[in-house]
């Protein structure tokens, strides 16, 4: 249950970090890349049944 909620929150954060506004275009994909990395780690931990 906790893992599912965590994945949903991380997916929403990943979508929110995409550079879609004018002031955030210079950031590149660094924010979404970091959140994506965290999402991949959480998915791997869920598959290994750690969380």
Buried (B, 14 or more C-beta within 10 A) or exposed (E): EEBEEBBEEBEEBBEEBEBEEEEEEEEEEEBBEEBBEBBEEBBEEBEEEEE
